[in-house]
């Protein structure tokens, strides 16, 4: 008998995504609302007979030794000790580059394990109490540090650590297990997500499991022993099965990360697969599960590395511990959705910290290598500076980031302008601040700080700064020169170079002196707002009114820019800011389309590539078609309305996701639950995708304005639009939705 399940709305892709894109839980609701998840958000048996069969499996599969006996030969063939060349056939779940990026992102983050792991040359039962206390504290330290760093700095931690004895058993804290004399029966520790529906820990709440054994290698010097991998798969299958049978499973994905540890070493086993392909065999359930693992499951095994040193402290910056950290990071993403700060965003600060460290060490790059900052550019002799001057210069040079209350002077073609810094808006490589003008202090402005021309390197961090400041300055000046102005577009206030304090030795206005800040480009724009990515992460999906207004405002900005033949090319939640419309009715908020640095002005310009929000044409051709910005706007509306933004790891998987969404009309269905108008707009954009036809901004802005402003003649709207837009006026469909239009679907 083969299990039957309803398909998920969106298929999952193997492997985690580390590009910082925004993703939602597959339930289609806010990832933090676990109690509201319905059974339709996961695989669910189609009949009571199948459901009983699964429950019977969960009860019968209780002997880890019998399971190991069935699968150990298969595992042994794929481990380093069982192959002729000593190579492990199980691939690692993580790349070294991913671990290195996480290491950069966690620079300066304190992970403090208070209970030390006891050290002994040989495994000992006498140390088990201390070992489990240390394990419990270690897992808590990991999940708390990651949650505070990437998701929410304050508030209660939505996870807890608890220890089971065997699959299906109750969970205990280490202290309770010690009091009840059950410490010897514990098999490991689990990270569980708190559930408002139940006060007791359940197996379907397990988001990550740590199998803790006396010796995970058992004589295999090259990695895990085959028996340990078998036992990890045994627990992994039970967790996947518990999720399938649960009413409240909110885990996004069909895989589980299993940490395998002893008191010295550790690693990660990633295990997952489609349980709908499991053949139920009541006579031999162990053989049935093993055959499913061999044919349909995906097993990844990391190398074994040192976790704790001889003093019992975790080696937080080493590969072994970074593997556990990254596994826990992806486990949190499966339950709580994408982080507010991505790994890539925090890792980008590494270059800034490195630059600051160089200056603190009085080192600059003069083209011939690193030299002392006190070494002049005209002579190879070391010049001794006055002590007071040296201290003043060092303080100024080390101040790479502007601070609250600091005065920033900018020099442009009209002279010098002063701005007082208020706060940091974006933490990362783009260095944005809110500020007020000293001449006109009534309005908050956005200050973008670029990279110093002498520090530019061929890296994406430096290029993003160039696009954010120099290129965006060019685009906004083009719009300004052509008389295009809109409250939905950023307005350029000033642009030029920063003026540093002290004596400047530059020879001409366009020249630079040897001060590390001299010549740094600055762009000042208006207004200041909060990006949609932060709003959705904090407050959840938009209401119908807010989503329609967002669509109207963004479409207005795109229409204004199109008059100058400018396309945005990088429409995503980070690049749309919600601001308070102080001049509008009832101080309503409005949405401003910002970050025009990747705008397309001519054919040779290339847009930004975003696996979640770029148009299909941009991903396929690296260029924009006339409807590309509108298509990206549809993906953005789908995201802010609670749609599932699937994690992607390649352009191919991103194109497949788009094809599935349009073919199954998943985007239209999600938007239709919020607004019929947004659903119709999605159908219209689908008909334009990949064609040379431009977007008819006027007709859709007319409809959206009426919906937002609440006009009295709404009843006339459909007749008016139907008379204006005949069926023959709509271009042929791109084929992604089967030829549907907004009037035929």
BAVO-521303 format. One record per residue: x, y, z of N, C-alpha, C in turn. Coordinates in steps of 0.2 Angstrom, whole numbers, plus 5000, padded with zeros to 4 digits. Layout:
REM BAVO-521303
XYZXYZXYZ...
***
This chain:
REM BAVO-521303
500449945000500050005000500450065000500350114996500750174995500350234998500750265002500350325006500150375001499550405002499350464997499350525001499550574999499650645002499350694997499150755000498950804996499650844995499750874989500350904988500350974991500950994993501051064996500951114990500751174992500651224987501251244983501851234987502451244983502951194985503251164980503751114981504351144985504651104989505251124992505851104988506351154988507051134985507551114990507951064988508451044992508951094994509251095000509751135002509551205004509951225009509751295012510051345007509651415008509851465004510251515009510851545006511151585011511251655007510751675002510851734999510551795002510151785008509851845012509151855009508951815005508251835002507751825007507151855006506651845011506151785009506051745014505651685013505051685018504551655017503951645021503851575023503551555028503351485030502851465025502851395024502351365019501651365021501551385026500851395028500451455026500851495023500551555020500351605025500551605031500451645037501051665040501051715045501651735048501951675051502651675051502951615053502951605061502751665064502751655071502051635074501551625070500951615072500851535071501151495075501151425075500451405076500051435081499451405083498951415078499051455073498551465068498651415061499151375061499251335056498751285055498551275049498051225048498351165045497951105045498251045042498351045035498151095031498251095024498951115022499351145027499951165026500551115026500351055027500851005027500550935023501050885022500750825020500250795025499750765023499250745027498950685024498850625027498550565024497850575021497750545016497050555013496550505015496750465019496250415022496350395029495850375033495950355040496350285040496350245034496750185034497450205034497650255030498350265029498550305035498150345038498350375045498450325050498050275050498150215055498750185054498950175047499550135046500150175048500150245047500750285049500750275057500250285061500250275068500550215070500350155066500550095068501350085067501550125061502350125060502650165066502350215068502650255074502750215080502250165081502250125087502750065086502750035080503149975079503849985078504050045075504750055074505050085080505250045085505450065092506150035093506349985089507049955091507549975086507950015089508550045085509049995083509149945087509549885085509349855078508649835078508349805072508449845066508349915067508349965062509049965059509549965064510249965062510449905058510249845060510349785057510149785049509649815048509349825041509749865037509949925039510249975035511049985036511349955041512049965042512449945036512349895033512749875027512749935021512149955020512050015015512450075018512450095024512750145027513550135026513750075028514450055028514750065021514350045016514650055009514750125007514450175011514450245009514950285013515150255018515650295023516350275021516750325024517450315022517850255024517550225029517850155031517650095027517150105023516850055019517050055012517250105009517450115002518150095001518350074995518950054993519550104994519350164991519750224991519750264997519350245002519350285008518950355008518550355002518150415001517450405004517150455007516450455009515950475004515450435002514950444997514450484999514350495006513850545008514150615007513750665004514050725003513950765009514350825010514250865016513650915015513250925020512650975020512851045019513551055020513751125020514351135015514451195012515051205009515551245013516151245012516651285016516551355016516351375010516151455009515551475013515051425014514551445018514751455025515151405027515451415034515851475035516251495030516651555031516251615031515751615027515251675027514951685034514751625037514451625044514951655049515551625048516051655053516151725052516151755046516151825045515551865049514951835048514351865050514351865058514651815061514651815068515251845072515651885068516251915071515951965076516251965082516052005088515351985092515051925089514451905093514751855098514451865104514751825110514251765111514551705111514251645113514551615119514251615124514551605131514251545134514551485134514351425137514551425144514151425149514351425156514451365159514151305157514251245159514851215155515351195157515951175153515851095152516051075146516051005145516550965148516450925153517050885156517450855151518150855153518550815148518850755151518950705147519150645150519450605144520050565145520350535140519950475137519550445142519150395140518350405142517850375138517150385140517050365147516650395151516550375158515750395160515450345163514750355165514750405171515250415175515350455180515250525179515350545172515350615170514750635167514250585166513650595162513250655164513150665171512750715173513050785171513650795172514050855170513950865162514050805158514050815151513350835149512850805152512150825149511950905151512250925157512150995159512451035154513151015152513451055147513151055140512850995138512550995132511951035132511551035137510951075137511151145137511651175140511851245140512151255133512451215130512751225124512251235118511751195118511151205113510751265115510651285121510351345123510751405121511351405122511851455120511851465112511851415108511751425101511151455099510551425101509951455098509751525101509951535107509851605109510351655106510951635104511351685101511151695094510951645090510751655083510051695083509651675087508951715087509051785089509551805094509651875095510051905090510451875086510851905081510451915075510051865072509751865066509051885066508651865071507951875071507751935076507751925082507451975087507951985093508252045094508652055099508352055106507752075106507352075113506752025113506452015118505851975119506051905121505551865122505651795125505951755119506251705121506551655116506051605115505851595108505251545107505451475106506051455109506351385109506551365116506551295117506851275123507151205122507551185127507951125126507651075131507551015128507250955132507550895130507550845134507950775133507450715133507450675128507050615128507450555129507150495131507450435132507450395126506950395122506850355116506350385111506250365105505650395101505050385104504650435105503950435107503950445115504550445118504550455126504350525128504250535134504250605137504850635136504850705137505450745137505550765144506150775146506350795153506950845152506950895157507550935158508050895161508650915160509150875163509150865171508950925174508850925181508250875183507750875180507150835181507350755180507750745175507950675174508450655179508850695182509250675187508850665194508350705195507950695201507550625201507350605195506950545194507350485192508050495192508450435191508450415184508250455179508250435172508750465168509250485171509850515167510150465162510250405165510650355161510250335155509550345155509250325149509150375143509450435145509350485140509750475134509450495128509850475121510150535118509950595121510250655118509750715120509750775116509350835118509050855112508550895112508150915107508050995108508051025102507851095102507051095100506651125104505951125102505651195102505151205097504851265097504251265101504151325105503651325110502951325106502451295109501851285106501251305111500851355109500351385113499751335114499751285110499151235110499351175115499951175117500151115122500651135126500551125133501051145138501651095138501451035136501950975136502350975130502950955130503350945124503150885120503150895114502850845109503450835104503450775101503950755096503850795090503250825088503150865082503450935083503650955089503951015090504651015089504950955088505650955088505950985081506351035082506551075076507251045074507651025079508350995078508450945084508750895083508950845088509650835088509950825094510650815095510750745099510950695095511150635097511750635101511750615107512350625112512550555114513250535112513450465113514150465116514350415119515050415122515650425117515550395111516050395106515750385099515750445096515350445089515750415084516450405085516850375079516850295080516950275086516950205088517550175084518150205084518750175080518750205073518250235070518350255063518650325064519250335062519650395062519450445057519150425052518950465046518250505047517850485052517150515053516750475057516050475056515650445061515650365059515550325064515450255063514750245060514750185056514150175053513550165058513650135063513150125068512850195071513250245072513050305074512650345069512850335062512350365057511750325057511750265057511050225057510650255063510950265069510450285075510250355073510650395070510450465069509850465064509850415059509350415054508650385057508750345062508250315066507850365069508150415073507850465076507550515071507950525066507650575061507050555057506950485056506350465053505750475058505850455064505350465069505150535070505550585069505350655069504950675063505150655057504850675051504150635052504050575054503450545055502950585060503250605065502850645070502650705067503050735063502750805060502150785055502250735052501750715047501050695050501050665056500450645060500250705064500550765065500350815069499850855066499450885070498950935068499251005067499751015071500051085072500751095069500951055064501551055062501651115057502151165060502251225056502951225053503251165052503951165050503951175042504351215040504351225032504851185029504651125027505151085024505051015026505350965022505350895024505950865026506350905030507050875032507150895039507650865042507850875049508550875050508850925053509550925055509650885061510150845061510350805067511050815069511150845075511850855078512050785081512650765079512850705082513550715086513550705093514050735097514250685102514850685104515150665111515450715114515850705120516050755124516650795121516850775115517450805112517250825105516950785101516950795093516150795092516050815085515350825083515350835076514750825073514550845066513850845065513650845059512950855057512750805052512150775053511750735048511150765046511050775039510450805037510050755033509450745035509050685033508350715031508050695025507450715023507150675017506550685016506250645010505550655010505250625005504450635004504150565006503850575012503550515015502950495011502650525006502150505002502350444998502950434997503250374993503450314997503250315004503350265008502850205007503150145006502650085005502550055012501950055014501850025021501749955020502249925024502249845024502149825032501649805034501549795041501849725043502049685038502449625041503149635042503449685039504149705040504249785039504049815044504049895044504849915043505249885046505949905046506249905039506149845036506349845029506049895024505349905025505049955021505350025022505450045028505750115029506450115026506850065027507550065024507550065017507050035014507050035006506850105004506350145008506250215007506850255007507250245012507850285013508350275008508350215005508850205000508650234994508050234992507750254986507550324985507150354991506850414990507150464995507550445000507750495005508450525003508550585006509150615005509550625011510150595011510550595017511250625016511350675020512050715020512350705026513050695026513450685032514050735032514150775037514650815037515350785040515850815039516450785043516450795050516750755054516850755061517350805063517250845067517750895069517750905077518250935079518250955087517751005088517450995094516951045096517151075103517351035108517551065114518351055115518651105118519351095120519451065126520051055129520251015135519951055141519851115141519551155146518751155146518451125141517751115141517351175137517751215134517551275131517451255123516851275120516751265113517151305109517451275103517851315099517351345094517151405096516551435092516751455085517451475084517651495077517851445072517851375075518151325071517551295067517851245062517351215057516851175060517051135065516551095069515951125072516151175076515551215079515151255074515551285069515151325064514651275060514851215059514351165056513751165060513751155067513251155071512851215071513151275071512851335071512451345065512751325059512351335053511751285052511851225055511251185055510651205059510851235065510351265069510051325066510451365062510151425059509651405054509751355050509251325045508651295048508751265054508251235058507751295060508051345063507551405065507251435059507551435053507251465047506651415045506751355046506151305044505551315049505651345055505051355059504851425059505251475059505151545060505151585054505351555049505451595043506051635042506151675037506851705036506951755041507651765042507851815048507751885045507751925050507752005049508352025046508951995048509652005045509851945043510051945036510351885033511051875035511351815033512051805035512451845030512251855024512651895019512651965021512151995024512152065026512652075032512652025037513052035042513852025040513851975036514551955033514852015029514452055026514752115023515052165027514952165033515252205038515952185039516152125037516852105038517352155035517252175029517652215025517752285029517252305032517252375035517652365042517552305045517952295051518652285050518852255044519552245042519852315040519452355037519752425035519852465041519452455046519552495053520152465056520252405056520752375059521452395056521452405050522052425046522152495048521652535049521852605051522052615058521752565063521952565070522652545070522852505066523552485065524052525061523752585059524052635055524352605049523952575045524152545039523652565033523952585028523552605022523852575016523452565011523752535004523852594999524552594998524752644993524852614986524652554985524652524978525252484978525752484982526352444982526352394989525752394992525652354998525552395004525452365009525252405015525852435018525752505020526352545023526052585029526452605033526252645038525852705036525352725040524952785038525452855039525952845043526352905044526852905039526852865034527352865029527152905023527452965021527253005016527252975010526853005005526752974998527353004994527753054996528253074992528953054994528953014999529652995002529552925005530052885005530052825008530352835015530452895018530652905024530052905029530152885035529652885040529752955044529152995044529153055046528853055053529153085058528953085065528453145066527853135068527353185069527253205076527053265076526953295083526453245087526553235093526053195097525353215097525253275098524553295098524153285091524553305086524253305079524153225078524653185080524553115079523953085082523753105088523153075091522553105088522553165086521953195083521853165076522353155073522253115066522053045067522353015072522152945073521452935075521152985079520452975081520052995075520253035071519853055065519852995060520452965059520452915054520152845056520052835062519752775065518952785065518752845064518052855064517652835057517652775056517352755049516652755049516252745054515552755055515352815058514852855055514652915058514152895064514252935069513852925076513352975077512852965081512253005082512553075085512253125082512453195085513053225081513353185077513953205074513853245068514253295066514153345061514553325055514153315049514453295043514453345038515053365036515153425031515153395024514853415019514853395012514953455007515353435003515553484998515353464991514853514988514653494981514753554977514453564971514553614966514353684969513853684974513553744976513953764983514453724985514753744991514753694996514753715003514753665008514053665012513853605014513253595017513353555023513053565029513153525035512553485037512653425039512053385041512253355048511753345053511853315059511553245059511953195060511753125060511253115066510753075064510253055070510352985072510252945067510352865069510552825062510752765063510952725058510252695055510152695049509552665046509752595043510252575040510452515038511052495040511052435044511752405046511952355041512552375038512852335033513252375029513352355022513952385018513652445015513052465015512752525012512852585017512952585023513052635027512552695026511952685028511452735027511252765034511152825034510952865041510352915040510052925045509552985045509853045048509753095045510053165047509653215046509753275048509453335047509953395045509653435040510053485037510153545042510753565043510853625048510553685045510453695039510153755036509353745036509153685035508353675035508253615040508253625046508153565051507453535052507053555047506353535049506153465046506653435042506453365039507053315039506853255041507353205041507553185034508253175033508453155027508853095027508953055021509352995021510053015018510552995022511253005020511552935018511852925012512152865010512852885009513252845012514052845012514352795008514752815003515052774998515652745001516052714996516652684998517252734995517752744999518252784997518552764991518752804986518952784979519552744979520052754984520652714985520552654988519952634991519852574994519352524990519152544984518752504980519152444978518852384979519152324978518552284973518852234969518352204965517952154969517552174973517052134977516352164977515852114978515152134978515052184983515352184989515252234994515352304992515952314989516152384986515752404980515552354976515152374970514452394972514152364978513552384980513552454983514152474986514152544988514152584982514552564977514552614971513852624968513452564967512852574965512352614969512452604976512052644981512152714980512752734979512952814980513052844973513652824969513752854963513252844958513052784957512552764951511952794953511652784959511052814961511052894960511552924962511652994961511553014953511852974949511752984942510952984940510652924942509952914940509552964942509552984949509153034952509253104948509853114947509953184943509653184936509653124933509353124926508553134927508253104932507553114933507453184935507853214939507753284941507853334935508353324931508453364925507853364920507553304920506953304915506353324918506353354924505753374927505253324930505553264932505153214934505153214942504553224945504553234952503953194955503953154960503453124963503553104970503053114974503153094981503253024982503252984977503352904978504052894975504452944973505152934971505552974976506152954978506652984982506853054978506953104982507253164979507953184982508353194977509053214978509153274982509453284987509453344991510153374990510653334991511353354990511753294988512353304984512853244983513453284982514053244984514653274984515153234988515653264990516153224994516153255001516353205006516353225013516953265014516953315019517453355021517653335028518353315029518553295035518853355039518853345045519153395050519853405049520153455051520953465051521153485044521753495043522053525037521953475031521653495025521653455020522253475015522653425012523153445008523053425001522453424999522353414992522553474988522753464982523053514977522453554974521953514972521353544968520753524971520153554969519453534971519353464970519553434964519353364963519853314965520453344968520953294971520753274978521253224980521153194987521853204991521753214997522353205001522453135004522953125008523053055011522653045017522153085019521653065024521253015022521052965026520652905024519952925022519652975024519052995023518953045017519553075015519553135010519253105003518753135000518553114994517953054994517753035000517252985000516553014998516252984993515653014990515053004995514653054995514053054999513453074995512853044996512253054993511753074998511353124998510853145003510153144999509653105002509053104998508453115003507853125001507253135005506753085002506353055006506253055013506553005016506452995023506652935027506052885028506152825028505652775029505952715031505452665033505652595035505552545030506052505028505952455022505452405024505152385018504552335019504852265022505452255021505752185024505752195032505852245035505852255042505152255044504652285041503952295043503652225043503752185037503452115037503752065042504352075043504652035048504452045055504252105056504052125063503252115064502852145059502152145060501752095056502152055051501752005047501452035041501051995038500752015031500352075031500352115026499952175025499152165025498852215027498052205026497952225019497252215017497052225010497152295008496952345013497052415011497752435010498252405015498952425014499252395008499052335006499352305000499152344994498552364993498252394987498652464987498752494993499052564993499752554991500152504993500752484991500852474984500352444981500352424973500252494970499852534972499652604969500352644969500652654975501152694976501752674971501952604971502452584967502352594960501752574958501552584951501652654949501452704953501552774952502252794951502652764955503352784954503652754948503452694946503752664940503452704934502852724934502552764928502952834928503152864933503452924933504152914930504552864932505152844930505152824922504652794920504552774913504552834908504352884911504252944906504952974904505552954908506252964906506552904904506152854902506452784899506852754904506752764911507052734916506652674919507052614920506652554924507052544930506752524935507052514942507552464942507352404940507852344939508052304946507752334952507952294958507452304963506852294961506252304965506152244970506252254976506252204982506052234988505852194993505652235000506152275003506752265002507252315005507252375002507052384995507052444992506452484991505952464996505352504996505252525003505152595004505152615011504452645013504152635018503552665021503652725025503452775022503552845026502852875028502852915032502252955034502153015030501553015027501353065022501053125026501553165029501353225033500853275030500853275023500453325019499853295017499753225018499153195015498653195020498053165018497453165023497553115029497453135035497453095041498153065042498653095039499353075040499453005038499152985033499252915030499952905028500152835028500852815026500752815018501352815015501452805008502052765007502152735001502752695000503152724994503852734996504252764991504752714988504852714982505252664978505952694978506352664982507052694983507552644980508252664981508852624978508752614971508852674967508852674960509552664957510052634961510652624958510752574953510352524953510352474947509852484942509652544941509152564936509452554929508952534925509152524918509052584914509552614911509452674907509552664899509852614898509952594891510052524890510152494884510152424883510752384886511352424886511852384889511852384897511452414900511352414907511052344909511352314915511152254917510752264924510152234925509852244932510152204937509952214943510152164949509752104948510152044950509851984950509651964957508951954958508751934964508351864963508551814966508151744965507451744967507251794972506551794974506151844970506451894968506051954966506151974958506751954955506851974949506351944944506251974938505751954933506051894930505651854927505851794923506351814917506151864914506551884908507251904911507351944917507951964919508351904921508051844924508451784926508651744920508251744914508451714908508951744904508851814903509251854898509751894901509651914908510051964911509852034909509252044906509052104903508252114906508052174905507352184907506852194901506252164901505752174896505352234899504852264895504452314897504052304903503852244904503452224910503852194916504552194916504952164921504852194928504852264928504652294935504052274938503552274933502852254935502852184938503152134935503252074937503552064944504052104945504452104951503952134957503552184955503052204959502552154961502352114957501852054958502152014964502851994963503151944968503151984974503252044974503352084981502652084984502152094980501452094983501252024986501451974982501351904985501751894991502351924992502651914998502351955004502152015003501952055009501252035010500851995006500251975007500251905011500851885012500851815016501051755012501251775005501351715001502051685003502151625001502751585003503251594997503751635000504351644995504851594996504851544991505251484992506051504992506451464996507151474996507451444989507851484986508151464980508851464981509151414977509951414977510251414970509851434965510151444958509551474954509851504948509351534944508851484941509151424940508651364937508151354942508251344948507751334953507251394954507551454953507051514954506551514948506851494942506351494936505851444936506051384939505551324940505051354945505251384950504751414955504251454952504451504948504051544944503551514939503851464936503451424931502851384935503051354941502551324945501951374947502251424950501751474953501251504948501551524942501051544937500651494934500851434933500451384930499951354934500051354941499551334946499151394948499251454946498951514948498951524955499551504958499651514966499651584968499951624964500051694965499351734965498951714960498351744959497851724965497951664967497551634972497651674979498351684980498551714986498351794986498451824981498251894980497451904980497151854977496351854977496051854984496451814989496151814996496251884999496651924996496751994999496352044996496352044989496052094985495852064978495252074976495152054969495452094964495552154965495952204961496652184960496952164965497652144965497752074961497252034961497251974958497151984950496752034948496652054941497252084939497652124943498252154940498752094939498752044943499251994942499151954936498451944934498251914928498551954922498452024923498652064917499352064916499752064922500452064921500751994918500351944920500551874918500451874910499951914907499851914900500451954897500751994900501352034897502052004898502151964902502751934904503151914898503751934896504151914891503951944884503451984884503252014877503452084877503452114871503752184870503252234872502652214874502152264876502252294883502152364883502252404889501652394894501752414900501252414905500752474904500152464904499652524903499552554910500052594913500052614919499352654921499152694916498652744917497952704919497752654916497152624917497152584924497752554926497852524932497852574938498252624937498252674942497552704943497152714938496452744939496052694943496152624942495752584946496052584953496652584954496952574961496852644965496852704961496652764965495952764968495552734964494852734966494752684972495152634972495152584978495452614984495952654983496252684989495952744992495652784987495352844989494652834991494352774989493652764991493152804987493252804981492752844977492052824977491552864976490852844976490652804970490952814964490752774958491152714957491252674962491552614961491152564957490452574957490052524953490152534946490352594944490452604937491152574934491552554939492252544938492352484933492052434934492152374930491852384923491252424922491052434915491552484912491852534915492252574912492952544910493152494914493752464912493652414906493052384906492852334901492852374895492552434895492452474888493152494886493552504891494252534889494752474886494752424890495152364888494852314885494752314878494452254875494952194875494652134874495052074874495552074869495452104863495952104858496552154859496452194864496952244866497452214870497352154873497752124878498252084874498852084875499352044871499251974873499551924869499551854870499851844877499651784880499951764886500651744885501151754890501751724890501851654890501251614891501251544892501351514899501551564903501651534910501051524914500451544912499851534915499351494911499551474905499051434901498651484897498851544896498451594892497951624896497951624902497351664906497451734906496951774906496951844906496551864912496551924914496151944920495451944919495151934912494451934911494251864910494651814909494451744907494651694913494951724918495051674924494751694930
***
